[in-house]
């Protein structure tokens, strides 16, 4: 079918770049062959993603011998058999240089390879694959393999035996029901992702089995059922090169002593969102290179601020970041005085969302290099640390007493440490919350040495008392003239320029699309096209900026208009966009404290119909509105005079034009009324 590609012409002489992306939704199983005929032989990258391809003919890519990268994601391919598809004859025999193959987000249920293909990157994620089969000729070349988010429930023990060059392996989110995953042959594996599997293994050693030493640097095993990390197993012995380990969102209850002793190169360890209740001595012994440790959202707590016999972090001499946030169910409670002993290199500490009862200064004495401290949602405060650069004490109920005067003063004048959310900290006096914030509360009575303050104050007052009479005597009239001149200039700027230059439109019109006929035939005709004054109105279909978010268009239009006209009808009330426009206009009304809202009712609406529209009812009670008379022509003339009078609440030069309108229409209006 050539018709759907009438706007695209592909010729050898026109394609100058070896990488080509063919637009989404242009191809189906019937026309993709025609599109590929004219592709040049030097094409190395081809992207056919986001199309509707369900079938591929035999020798489809035979004319592309240099193709290295082929992307077929988000199509309708269902079955891949030996890559010579059943009903899909995708032959890769001619693609001797194919380097990357992306078949993600299709509907593939079966995948097997029997031909020799030198693919290095194979992506099969988000399909419906239940089984994987490969020939020995396929193994040696693959370096990256991603088959996450499939339905694979079984893998043979020797599946990875000959994947000697595999470096990156992902099979998250698969319903594997085998007892243990074996990785024999993956000697060069660098990153392994085994999160959210159906394997019911309580031990990490049961989840993965490495029989030989590997080069693995990163292991991610989140969202599984691991409950114990044992020390007497040999699981970590082949993983001596591991630098990052994540066991988040498991069910870890216990970490035995010396469990990580065989990981001397580990730099990042995440045990967040588990069930760990205590941090015991020697738990992290052997992690001499660890730099980041995340223990957030566990159940760690201490019953007393007294010093521990054996602090748990003394072996982590290179630790730079420690996260202890959100301990369940009631927080840490107490922070022992020597909890952080040995962490001389620690730069960042997070203890937020822990309603601790006591957090003394001594707990932080050993943190000589601490730069970032996050205590938000806690109930404590500490003395300043010499190396501290950022302090977060958000939502701490600080006592506004002389005990904290030092902190109020220090937080204002200290240029080295940034106190986050300082202006949001509430102030408490005798356990009662005050309206004022801590940073603004007057604690000046706590000063003991006021001599300098009194001296400076007296000097300034005396100086003014001497200078003011001299100025009054010598230059009184000059100052008075200057004062009145400035007043006149400011008044002129405010009245003439601000109103005229600030606003792009006289009014923004908020209406339902079902009321467009009245807006076009009546509102525009009488306010924009009739006798002067000619107002400039802002309408959705005409004045909104193309490509801009609708919400941003509405907000900017209301802000750039002197007033907002709401054409209220039952259709208006049922429109979510109209209600949002009314709400934004209301925000401006309260912000600027001036009448910027004009309500026009196209039809009579009973009060009980407005019971769910509280803001509109509030506006109706606090200001006048105009009802449209659909049948009385004389009343309609009076209606437009009221609308004009409301819109003409503007600078004097524009107001003069109302007399022209009244002079031209007043007699007719009076005749109609009588």
N, C-alpha and C positions, 0 to 999 in steps of 0.2 A: 504494500500500500504506500504509494508515493505521495498521496495527498497530504498526509499529516506532516510531511517533511518539506513542504513546498517553500518554506522560508529559509531552509538550510541547504547550502550547496557545498559539497566536499569534493575537492579535486586535488590531485597531487601537487599542482603548482601553487595552490592556495594555502596548503598546510605547511607551515614553516617550522612549527614547534613540535618536538617529538612527544610531548605529553598532550593528551586530548581528553576533554570531558564532554560527553554528549548529553544534552539537556534532559532533565527529568520529564517523564510522562510522554516522551515523543515516540518511544519504541515499544513494540509488543513482539510476540513470537513471529509475526508475519513480516515485519518490515525491518528487523535488525540486520538481516543478511544484506539487504540492499544498501544499508547505510555503511556497512563495513567494506564493501567492495572497493570503494575509492580511497580507503585509508592507505597512506604510504607505507612502504615496507620498513622504514626506519622508525616507526612508532614504537616507543618503549613503555608508555604508560597509557592505559585506557580505562576510563571511568564510565561504567554503564549503570551506576546506582540510581535508585529512586525511579525505576521504569516499571514496565509491566511484563517483563520477559518471563515466560513460563517454559519455553522450549528453545533449544539451540541445535542447529543442524550439524551434521557430521562435517568435520574439517572446517568448522566455522572460522577459526583463526589461523588457517594454514598460510595465508598471505602475510602474516605478521611474524616473521622469524626472529625479530629482535625484541619482541614484547617482553618486558621485565615485570610489569605491574598490571594486574587485571582486577578491577573492583566491580563486583556484581551484587553489592548489598542492596537490601530493600527491593527485591524483585519477587517473582512468584515461582521460583524454582522449588521443586518438591523432592526430587529424588536424584542422588548422585551415585551412580554405580560405576566404579572403576574410572571415573571421570570420562567415560563414554556413556552418557546418561541414558537411562531407560526412558524413551520418548524424548530425551534431551541428549543428543549426540555431541557433547562438548569434548572434542578431541584436543589434547594438549601435546600430541606427538610432535607437531611442528614448532612448538614453542620451547625451543631448546634453551632460551635465555630467560624464561619466566622466573622472576625473583619473588614476587609477592602476589598472593591470591586472597581476595577478601570476598567471602560469600556470606557475610553476616546478615541477620535479619531477613532471611528467606523462610521457606517452609520445608527445608530439607529434613527428611526423616532417616535417611541411610547414606552413609559415606564410606567409600572404600577406594583404594588406589592400588593399581597393579602395574602401571607403566612407570618408567623412569622419568621423573620430573624433578628439576633442580630448584624447586620452590623453597625459599628460605623463610618466608613469612606466610603462615596459613591461619586465616581468621574464619572461624565457623560459629561464632557466638550468636546467641538468640535465634536458634533454629529448633527443630523438633527431633534432633538426632538421638537415637537410642543405642546405637552400636557403632564402634570404630574398628575398621580393619585396614591394614596397610601391608604392602609387600616390602620385602627387604630392600628393593631398589629405591624406595621412597625415603627411607629413614635418614641416610647420612647427611642430607642437605638441610633439613628443617632446623631453623634456629629459634623461631618464635611460633608458638602454637597456642591458640586461644579457642577453646570450645566451651566457654562458660555459658550459663543460662540455656542449657539443653535438657534433654530427658534421659541422659545416659545413666543406666542403672547397673551396668556391669562392665568391667574391664578385666582382661586377662592379666595374670601376674607378669608375663613377659612382654607386655605391650610396648614398654619403653626400652626394651633391652638393647636395641640397635640405634637409638636416637643419640648417637655419640656427640653430635654438635648442638643439641638443643640447649638454649640458654634461658628462654623465657617460656614458662608454662602456666596456663591459667585454666582451671576447670571449676570455678566457683559455681554455686547454685546448680548442682546436679544431684538427682536422687540416688546416688551410689549406695548400694546396700551390701557392699563387700565389707569384710571385717577389718582389713588393713590395706593401705595403698603402698605399693612397692615401686621403687624407683631405680631398679637395677639398670645400669647402663648410662644413666644421666650424669656422666662424670664432669661435664662442663656446664651443668645447670647453674644459672646465676640468680634467677628470681622464680619463686614458686608461690602460687595463690590457690589455696584450698579452703575457701570460706564457704560457710552455709551448705554443708554437705549432709546427706541423710545418714552418714555413718554414726552409729551410736557408740562412740568410743569415749570412755571417761578419762583415758590417759593420752597424753600427747604422743607417747611412744607407740600407741595402738593406731593412731590416726595416720602416721607416716613411718615408713621403714626404709632407712638408708643403710644398706649392707656394707657399702664401701665409702671411703672418704670422698666428698664432693667439694666443688668450689662454690657452693650455694652461699650467696650474700644476703638474700632477702627472703623471709618466710612469713606469709600472711595467712593465718588460720583463724579468722574471726567467725563469730556466729556458729559455733559448733557446740558440742556437749562435753567439752573437756572440764574435768573437775579437779584433777590432781596433776601437779608437775613433780615428778619423782626424782630423787637424787641417785638411787641405786641402779637406775637403768643406764644403758649406754647410748641413749637416743642422740645426745648432743655431741658425742665423740666424733662422728664423721662430719660435723658441722662447725669445725673450728674456725672457718673463714666467715661465719655468719656475722653481718653488721647490723641487720634490722630484723626484729622479731615482734610480731603483733598477735596477741591472743585476746583481743577485745571481744566483749559481749559473749563470753563463754559462761561457764558456771564454776569457775575456779574457786575452790574453798581452801585448798591447802597447797602451799609451796614448801617443799621440804628443804632442810638445810643443805647448802652446797649444791642446790639443783642446777645452778648455772655455772658451775666451776669450769666446765669444758668450753666456755664461750669467751675466750680472752679478747676477741676482736669486736664483740658486740658493742654498738654505739647507740642504738635506739631500741627501747623495750617498752611496749604498751600492754598493760594489764588492766586497762580501764573497763568499767561496767562488768565487774565480776562480783564474787561473794567473799572476797578476802576480808577477814576480821582483824587480823593483827600482822604487824611487820616484825618478824623475829630476827634476832641476831644471826649473822652468817647466811641469811636468806639470799643476799646478793653477793656473797663472797665469790671472787673469781672474775667479776665484771670490771676489770681494771680500766677498760677503755670506754665504759658507758658514759654517754653525754646527755641523753634524754631519757627520763623515766616518767611514765604516766600511770598513776595509781588512782585516778579520779573515779568517782561514782562506785566505790566499793563500800565496805562496812567497817572501815578502820576507825577506832576510837581509843581514847585513853581516859582512865578514871581519875587521874591526878596530874597536876603540873610538876610533880616531883621528878627529879632527874632519874633517868633509866639506868639500870646497872650496865647494860650493854646497848648503846645506841645502834639502830639498825642500818644506818647509812655510812658508817665509818669506812667501809671498804670502797666506797664510790668516790674516790679522790678526784676524778676528772668530770664528775657530773656537773652540767651547766644548766639544765632545765628540769624542774621537779613539779609535778602536778598532783595535788591532793584535794582537789575540789569536790564538793557535793558528796560527802560521805553519808551513807544512809544508816539508820533512818533519821537520826537527830544530829548529825555532824560529828566532828572530832571530839567535841566537849572540852577537852583540855589539850594544850600543847606542852609536852614536857620540856623543861629548860634546856636539855641537851639533845633534843630530837634531831637537830640538824648538825650535830657535831661531826667534823670531818669533811664537811662540804665547803672547803675554802674556795673552790672555783665556781660555786653556784652563782649564776647570773640572773636566773628567772625562777620565781617561786609563786605558785598559784594555790591559794587556800580559800578561794571564794566559795560562797554559799555553804559555809560551815558556821552554824550558830554556836561558836565556841564560848565557853563560860570564862575562860581565862587565857589570855595570850600575852605572856610577860616579855619584858625586854630581853631577858637572858637567853631566850630561845633563839634570838637572832644575832647574838654577839659573835658567833663564829662565822657568820656570813659576811666576810669583809669585802667581797667582790660583788655583792648583790646589786643588780641594776634595775630589775623589774619585780615589784611585789604587788600581787593582786589579792586584796582582802575584801572584795565587794560581797555584799550580803552577809558580812560577818558582824560581830558586835564588839570589836576591839580596836585599839590604836596603839602604835608603838612609837618609841623615840626615833628620831631620824638616824639613818645609816649613812656612813661617809660616802659610799660608792653608789648609793641609790639614785637612779635616774627617773624611774616611773613608779608612782604609788597609786594604786587603785583601791579606794575605800568606799566605793559606791554603796549607798543605802545603809550606812552605819549611823545609829542613833547616838550622836556625840553629845556629851553633857556640856552645856554652855556655862562652865564654871572656870575659876582661875586655874584649876588643874590642867585644863586644856588650852589656856591662853597661849602657852609657848607654841602649840601646834598651829593655832590660828595665825599667829604672827609669822611663824616659820613658813607656812604654806604660801603666804603672800609675798614674802621677800626673798625666798630661796629660789635662785635662778637655775640651779643644777638639777633639782628634782621636780618633775612634772606630776602634780596631784590631779589625777583624772576625776571628773565629776565633782570637783570641789564645790561648785555652786549648787549642787543638788543634795548635799548632805543635810539632813534635818537636824534641828536643834532641840534638845531636851533640857528642861529645868525642873528639878525635883521629880523626875520621871514623867513629866507632862510635856507633850509635844507643843512647841511654839510655832507660830506662823512664819517667823523669820528663819532663814537658813543660818547654818553655823558660821559661814564665812562673813555674814553681815551683822552678826550679833555684837553688841557693844560690850567689850570686855576691858575697856580702857581703865576702869577702876582697879584693875589688877596691877597696874604699873606702880613700881616703888620708886623709880628714879625719874622724876618728871622735870628736873631742873632745866634740861636742854629744851624740852617742849615749852615750858613757861617762858624761857628766855627768847626763843624764836617767835613765840606768839606776841610777846610784849613789843619786840622790835618791829614786827610787821605793823601792829596797831599804831605805834607811835609814828612810824614813817608815814602812814596814811593820814594821820591827824595833822602832820606838818605839811604834806604835799597838797592835800585837798584844798585848804584855804588859799594857798598860793595859786593853784590852778583856777579856783573860782574868781579870784581877784584879777588875774592877768588875762585869762582867756575865756571868760564866761560865755560871751556872745558867739565866739567861734565854736565852742562845744555845743551850744544850743542849736546853732545853725546846722552843724554836722549831724546832730542827733535827729532833728526833724527831717533832714535830707535823707538819711539812711532809712528812717521810718517810711517815708514816702516811696523810696525806691523798693523796699521790701514789699510794701503793700501792692505796688504796681506789678511787681514780679509774680506775687501770689495770685492776684486777681486776673491778670491778663494772660500771662504766659503759661502758668502752671496748668490752668484748665484747658487752654487751647493746644498746647504742645504735648501734654502728658497723654491725652486720650486720642486714640486713632479713630474711634467710632463714637457717635452720640449715644447709641444704645445697642446692647446685645439682645436679640430676640430669642427667647426660649419657648418652643412650641412643639406640639406633637406633629408627626408627619401626616396624620389624618386631618389636621387643620391647615395644611399648606394652602388650600384654595383661598381661605379667608385672609391669610397672611399676605399672599401675593396680590389678591384683588383689592383688598381693603387697606391693610396696614401699609404696605409699600406705596400704594397709590396715593394715600393721604399724607404720609410723612416724608417720602423721598421725592415724589414726582409732582405733587400738587403745588399750589401757590407757596411762595416763600413763607417761612424759612424751610430750606431743603435739608433734612437731616440725613446723616450717613448711618445706616443700620448694618449690623453684623449678622449674617445668616449662615446656617450650617453649610448648605450646599454651595454657596457662592464664595464665602470668605475664609473657610477653613484651609489651613496650609496642607498641601498634599504630602503624604508620607509621614506626617507627624501623628503621634498617638492622639486618639480622640479626647482622652481626659486632658492632655496638655493643651490641645486646641481650645477646649471649653474654658479651662482656667485662664489661659492667656487672653481669650476674647473677652471674658468678664472683666479681667484686670485692665484691659485696654479700652473699655467702654465707660462713658460717664454714668450710664444707668443700665439696668437690666429689666427688660420687659418680659413678664411671664404671661403667656396667653393660656389661661387656665380653662380647662374643659375636662370632661370625664376621660377623654383620651390622654390628656396631660397627666392626670392623676395615676393612670395605669402604666405610664412610661417610666422605666427606671432611669433613663438618661435625663428626662425632664426633672425628676425628683432630685437627681444629683446636681443639676444646674441650679435648681432653687436653693439647695443646701450651700453651694459655693457662693451664690449671691448673698445668702444670709451671713456667711462668714465675713464677707467684705463689709456688710452692713454694720456688724458689731465691731469690726476692726477700725473702720474709718469714722464711725459715729456720725454718719450723714445719710440722708435719704437717697439711696441709690436703687431702690426696688420699686417697680411699677407693676401692679397686679391688674390684669384685664380678664374679666370673666366672660367667656363667649356664651355661656348658657347658665341657667339658674341651677345651682347645686344645693341640695338640702344640707342642713347642718349635720344630720346623722351620717351623710355620705362622707363627711370630712373627719369623722371621729378617729380614723387611723393616721391622719396626716397632721401631726401635732405642730410641726413647724409652720405649716401654711395657716393653720388656725391661729397660731400666735401672731403671725404677721397681720392677719385680718383684724384681730382685736386691737392692734397697736397702731394701725395706719389705715388711711382710706384706700379704697380700690374702685375701679371703674367697671360698670356692667355694660355690655354691648347690647343695644336695642336692635334686634334683627329686622323689625318691620317698620318702625317709626323713623322716617327720613329726617324729620326735624330733630328728634332726639339724637340721631346719629351725628348731625352737625354739632350739637352741643357736646357729644361724646368726644369728637375730634378736637374741639376747643380745649376741653379738659386735658386731653392727652398732650396737646401742644404746650399748654401752660405748665404741665408737669415737666416735660422735657426741656423747656426753656428756662430752667433754673440754672443759669449759666452766666458768663460775663456780660457786661452792659452792652457792648456793641452788638452782640447776637440778639439780646433781648429787644432791641429796637425794632427788629423785623416782625415781632408779634403784632405791632400796630398796623402794619401793612395787611396782615392776614385778617385781623378783626375788622378793619375798615372795608375790606372787600367782601366779607361774609356775614357781618353782624346783622345787617338789615334782613337778609334772607333767614337767618336763624330766628330772629324775633318774630318774623311773619309765621314761620313754621310752628313756633311755640304757642303763639296766640291762636 
